[in-house]
């Protein structure tokens, strides 16, 4: 029990910092002022970590599945912390250096940590994978609530370099805690419980990508995340441009982070009983409502929509790890979920392209929000196809079903 509790606490503390890219909108104005770069150049620092986060997940998950969890945590934590600290020391020299440090290194390090902690937590709670993943992923959502005010204070008093170096050292401390306390349950217990719950459903990565379920799952994730990725980079600027106070705009990011964290804990736990796909479909309906609020142009509804968008992001990211394990099994969960997160790679590449097309053609922001609404509708369609495919495959799970 002590080992399990220590693992969950250390894992949550480490996962907390993997949410750092999602408060980039707070750092962006200071980086613009410090470097003189354009807004589109600085915005890449939001997209790149997310893109390489998936690469880190796949790479880290593969090493983890071979039995090297602590090594993966150590390497991932060092790369993550080193990327942030080096980005502070080299900021302003050239954008490509910043992209390499704050984008590539940060993203890969985060992904390696995320893959290990998430898979380990699920193996400690094989009967409640939604609860286990929800607890540790909630910490990721709390990053904005905890680090936003700290970052704001550091940015105002010491500038962007001091803020990044401080966060980098905190990341390194969290990685040390993870290496010390994130341990696997006994191997024989893992295999026994896996066979009891996921009998005959332990898909390898090769087997997984040969199924229709995999592609429906990836498509649902990709399209479901698009509304958030279209809105998040402009979450503060759009409110300020509409005359909303900066304090309210920053507060909406913090409130969104709280909702993000709460949904990551509550929804996967609820899905252990109510059904994972059903809960995800509920999140997609809320995403549609958020986009409609943004289209309305009402200031109060815009702020509310920003908060809801963060919550929807938490709902999807919190639900998919346990859904993946339930559909494809726990044994290869580390690498499998990393591959499923290829949906994030696609949305990370396409969302800035869509945003830039809107800017280049001087289209109204309403076009951006309508696009987000359409993607949420498409995601709902793919979730229905996924549910149908699971039912037709005759997959049996001895806990509560995905549907």
C-alpha positions in Angstrom: 0.0 0.0 0.0 2.8 2.4 0.9 4.6 1.7 -2.3 1.5 2.2 -4.3 0.6 5.5 -2.6 4.2 6.7 -2.9 4.2 5.9 -6.6 0.9 7.8 -7.2 2.1 10.9 -5.3 5.5 11.0 -7.0 4.0 10.2 -10.4 1.4 13.0 -10.0 4.1 15.5 -8.9 6.2 14.6 -12.0 3.2 14.7 -14.4 2.3 18.1 -13.1 5.1 19.8 -15.1 4.2 18.0 -18.3 1.3 20.6 -18.5 3.8 23.4 -18.9 3.2 24.0 -22.6 -0.4 24.8 -21.9 0.4 27.9 -20.0 2.7 29.2 -22.8 0.2 32.0 -23.5 1.3 33.6 -20.2 5.0 33.5 -21.3 4.4 34.5 -24.9 4.1 38.3 -24.4 7.4 38.4 -22.4 9.2 36.3 -25.0 7.9 38.6 -27.7 9.2 41.6 -25.8 12.6 39.9 -25.0 13.3 38.7 -28.5 11.5 40.9 -30.9 10.3 37.9 -32.8 6.9 37.7 -34.5 3.8 36.3 -32.8 3.7 33.3 -35.2 7.4 32.5 -34.5 6.8 32.5 -30.7 3.6 30.5 -31.0 5.5 27.6 -32.4 6.9 27.1 -28.9 3.4 26.0 -27.9 3.0 23.5 -30.8 6.4 21.9 -30.9 6.5 20.4 -27.4 3.1 18.9 -28.0 4.3 17.4 -31.3 7.5 15.9 -29.9 5.6 14.8 -26.7 4.1 12.0 -28.8 7.6 11.0 -30.1 8.7 10.8 -26.4 5.7 8.8 -25.5 6.4 6.2 -28.2 10.1 6.1 -27.5 9.7 6.0 -23.7 6.8 3.5 -23.9 9.0 1.1 -25.9 11.8 1.3 -23.4 9.3 1.0 -20.5 7.7 -2.1 -22.0 11.1 -3.8 -22.0 11.4 -3.3 -18.2 13.5 -0.1 -18.0 11.0 2.2 -16.3 13.3 4.1 -13.9 16.0 4.6 -16.6 13.3 6.0 -18.9 12.2 8.4 -16.1 15.8 9.5 -15.5 16.5 10.2 -19.1 13.2 11.9 -19.8 13.4 14.1 -16.7 17.0 15.2 -17.6 16.0 16.0 -21.2 12.9 17.9 -20.1 14.6 20.0 -17.4 17.7 20.5 -19.6 15.6 21.8 -22.5 13.8 24.4 -20.4 17.0 25.6 -18.7 19.0 25.7 -21.9 16.2 27.6 -23.6 16.5 30.3 -21.0 20.3 30.6 -21.4 20.1 30.7 -25.2 16.9 32.8 -25.6 17.1 35.4 -28.4 20.2 34.0 -30.2 18.2 32.3 -32.9 14.6 30.9 -33.1 15.8 27.5 -34.2 17.9 27.1 -31.0 14.8 27.9 -28.9 12.7 25.5 -30.9 15.3 22.8 -30.3 15.5 23.4 -26.6 12.0 24.5 -25.7 10.3 22.4 -28.4 12.1 19.2 -29.2 13.9 18.5 -25.9 11.0 19.6 -23.7 8.5 17.6 -25.7 10.5 14.3 -25.9 11.3 14.5 -22.1 7.7 15.1 -21.2 6.5 12.2 -23.3 9.0 9.8 -21.8 7.9 10.7 -18.3 4.2 10.6 -19.2 4.3 7.2 -20.8 6.0 5.5 -17.8 3.9 7.1 -15.0 0.6 6.5 -16.8 1.3 2.9 -17.6 2.7 2.2 -14.1 -0.4 3.7 -12.4 -2.7 1.6 -14.5 -0.8 -1.6 -13.6 -1.2 -0.8 -9.9 -5.0 -0.5 -10.5 -5.9 -2.9 -13.3 -9.6 -3.1 -12.1 -9.8 0.7 -12.1 -7.7 2.0 -14.9 -9.9 5.1 -15.3 -9.4 6.0 -11.7 -5.6 5.4 -11.8 -5.0 7.3 -15.0 -7.4 10.1 -13.8 -5.5 10.7 -10.6 -2.0 11.1 -12.2 -3.3 13.0 -15.3 -5.3 15.4 -13.1 -1.9 16.7 -12.0 -1.2 17.6 -15.6 -4.4 19.7 -15.7 -3.5 21.4 -12.4 -0.3 22.8 -13.9 -2.1 25.9 -15.1 -3.7 26.5 -11.7 -0.4 26.1 -9.8 2.2 27.4 -12.3 0.2 30.3 -13.8 0.5 32.6 -10.7 4.0 31.4 -9.9 5.1 32.1 -13.5 3.4 35.4 -13.6 5.2 36.5 -10.5 8.6 35.3 -11.7 8.0 36.9 -15.1 7.1 40.3 -13.6 10.0 40.3 -11.1 12.8 38.5 -12.8 11.9 38.2 -16.5 11.4 35.3 -18.8 14.9 33.8 -18.3 14.6 33.6 -14.5 11.1 32.1 -14.9 12.3 29.4 -17.3 15.3 28.5 -15.2 13.2 28.2 -12.0 10.7 25.9 -13.8 13.6 23.8 -15.2 15.0 23.2 -11.7 11.5 22.2 -10.4 11.2 19.8 -13.3 14.5 18.2 -12.4 13.5 17.8 -8.8 10.2 16.1 -9.8 12.2 13.7 -12.0 14.4 12.7 -9.1 11.3 12.0 -7.0 9.9 9.9 -9.9 13.1 7.8 -10.2 13.1 7.1 -6.4 9.4 6.3 -5.9 7.7 5.3 -9.2 8.0 1.5 -9.0 6.3 -1.4 -10.7 4.0 -3.9 -8.9 5.3 -7.5 -8.7 5.6 -9.0 -12.2 3.6 -12.1 -11.4 0.7 -10.0 -10.0 0.6 -7.9 -13.2 0.3 -10.8 -15.5 -2.3 -12.6 -13.3 -4.5 -9.5 -13.2 -4.1 -8.7 -16.8 -5.2 -12.2 -17.8 -8.2 -12.0 -15.4 -9.4 -8.7 -16.8 -8.2 -8.5 -20.4 -8.1 -12.2 -21.3 -7.2 -12.6 -24.9 -7.0 -8.9 -25.6 -3.3 -8.1 -25.1 -2.6 -6.5 -28.4 1.0 -5.8 -29.5 1.5 -2.5 -31.4 1.7 -4.4 -34.7 -1.6 -6.2 -34.0 -3.2 -2.9 -32.8 -2.5 -0.9 -36.0 -4.1 -3.6 -38.1 -7.5 -3.0 -36.6 -10.2 -0.5 -37.5 -10.6 0.4 -33.9 -7.1 1.9 -33.8 -7.9 4.3 -36.7 -11.3 5.3 -35.3 -9.7 5.9 -31.9 -6.9 8.1 -33.4 -9.4 10.0 -35.6 -11.7 10.7 -32.6 -8.8 12.0 -30.6 -7.5 14.2 -33.4 -10.8 15.8 -34.3 -11.9 16.1 -30.7 -8.7 18.0 -29.7 -8.9 20.4 -32.7 -11.3 22.9 -31.0 -8.9 23.3 -28.1 -5.8 23.6 -30.3 -7.4 26.3 -32.4 -8.5 28.3 -29.3 -5.7 27.8 -26.8 -2.9 30.0 -28.4 -5.2 33.0 -28.6 -7.1 32.4 -25.3 -5.7 35.6 -23.8 -5.3 37.8 -26.8 -8.9 37.3 -28.1 -10.3 38.3 -24.7 -8.1 41.4 -24.4 -8.9 42.5 -27.9 -12.6 42.3 -27.0 -12.0 44.7 -24.1 -11.9 42.0 -21.4 -9.6 42.9 -18.5 -6.2 41.1 -18.6 -6.8 39.9 -15.0 -10.0 38.2 -16.2 -8.2 36.7 -19.2 -5.4 35.2 -17.0 -8.1 34.1 -14.5 -9.9 32.2 -17.3 -6.7 30.3 -18.0 -6.5 29.4 -14.3 -10.2 28.5 -14.1 -9.8 26.4 -17.3 -6.9 24.6 -15.7 -9.0 23.8 -12.6 -11.8 22.4 -14.8 -9.2 20.6 -16.9 -7.8 18.9 -13.8 -11.2 18.1 -12.3 -12.5 16.6 -15.5 -9.3 14.4 -15.8 -10.1 12.9 -12.4 -13.9 12.7 -12.5 -14.6 11.6 -16.0 -12.3 8.6 -16.3 -13.5 7.4 -12.8 -17.1 7.9 -13.9 -16.3 6.1 -17.2 -15.3 3.0 -15.2 -19.0 2.5 -14.7 -20.9 4.6 -17.3 -18.8 3.7 -20.3 -15.8 5.5 -21.8 -17.1 6.2 -25.2 -20.3 7.6 -23.8 -18.4 10.0 -21.6 -16.1 11.1 -24.5 -19.2 11.8 -26.6 -20.5 14.1 -23.8 -17.2 16.0 -23.9 -17.6 16.5 -27.6 -21.1 18.0 -27.2 -19.6 20.5 -24.7 -16.9 21.3 -27.2 -19.6 22.2 -29.7 -21.3 24.4 -27.2 -18.0 26.2 -26.4 -17.4 26.9 -30.1 -20.9 28.3 -30.4 -20.3 30.6 -27.4 -17.2 32.0 -29.1 -19.1 32.5 -32.4 -21.7 34.5 -30.4 -19.2 37.3 -29.7 -20.6 37.9 -26.2 -17.8 38.8 -23.8 -19.1 36.7 -20.9 -19.7 33.7 -23.2 -16.3 34.0 -24.7 -14.6 33.8 -21.3 -16.8 30.9 -20.4 -16.0 29.2 -23.7 -12.3 29.4 -23.0 -12.8 27.7 -19.7 -14.9 25.0 -21.3 -12.3 24.4 -24.0 -9.7 23.7 -21.4 -12.2 21.3 -19.7 -12.8 19.5 -22.9 -9.1 19.1 -23.5 -8.9 17.5 -20.0 -11.8 15.2 -20.7 -10.3 13.8 -23.9 -6.7 13.5 -22.5 -8.0 12.0 -19.3 -10.3 9.4 -21.0 -8.2 8.0 -23.8 -5.4 6.3 -21.7 -7.9 4.0 -20.0 -10.0 3.6 -23.2 -6.8 2.5 -25.0 -6.0 0.0 -22.3 -9.5 -1.4 -22.3 -9.6 -1.9 -26.0 -6.0 -3.1 -26.5 -5.0 -4.5 -23.1 -2.5 -3.4 -20.4 0.5 -5.5 -21.2 1.8 -3.2 -24.0 0.0 -0.1 -22.8 3.1 2.1 -22.7 4.0 1.9 -26.4 0.4 1.4 -27.6 -0.9 4.6 -26.1 2.1 6.4 -27.5 1.2 5.3 -31.0 -2.4 6.2 -30.4 -1.3 9.7 -29.5 -0.2 10.1 -33.2 -3.6 11.9 -33.3 -2.0 14.7 -31.4 0.8 14.9 -33.9 -1.7 15.4 -36.7 -3.7 18.0 -34.8 -0.5 19.8 -33.8 0.6 20.1 -37.4 -2.8 21.0 -38.9 -4.1 23.4 -36.3 -1.4 26.1 -36.9 -1.8 25.6 -40.6 -5.5 26.3 -40.3 -4.8 29.3 -38.0 -2.2 30.8 -40.4 -4.6 30.3 -43.4 -7.2 32.3 -41.5 -4.7 35.1 -40.8 -3.2 35.1 -44.3 -6.7 35.5 -46.0 -7.7 38.0 -43.3 -10.8 35.9 -42.4 -12.9 36.6 -39.4 -12.2 34.7 -36.2 -15.7 33.2 -36.6 -14.2 31.0 -39.3 -11.7 29.6 -36.7 -14.5 28.8 -34.3 -16.8 27.3 -37.0 -13.9 25.1 -38.0 -13.5 23.9 -34.4 -17.3 23.2 -34.2 -17.1 21.1 -37.4 -14.2 19.1 -36.1 -16.1 18.3 -32.9 -19.0 17.0 -35.0 -16.6 14.8 -37.0 -15.1 13.5 -33.8 -18.5 12.5 -32.6 -19.1 10.6 -35.8 -15.8 8.7 -35.5 -16.7 7.8 -31.8 -19.9 6.3 -33.1 -18.0 4.2 -35.6 -15.6 3.1 -32.9 -18.4 2.1 -30.6 -20.0 0.1 -33.4 -16.7 -1.6 -34.3 -16.1 -2.6 -30.6 -19.6 -4.1 -30.4 -19.2 -6.0 -33.7 -15.8 -7.4 -32.7 -17.4 -9.1 -29.7 -14.7 -7.9 -27.3 -15.5 -8.8 -23.7 -14.0 -7.0 -20.8 -14.6 -8.3 -17.3 -14.9 -5.0 -15.7 -17.2 -2.2 -16.9 -17.4 -2.0 -20.7 -16.2 0.8 -23.0 -19.6 1.4 -24.3 
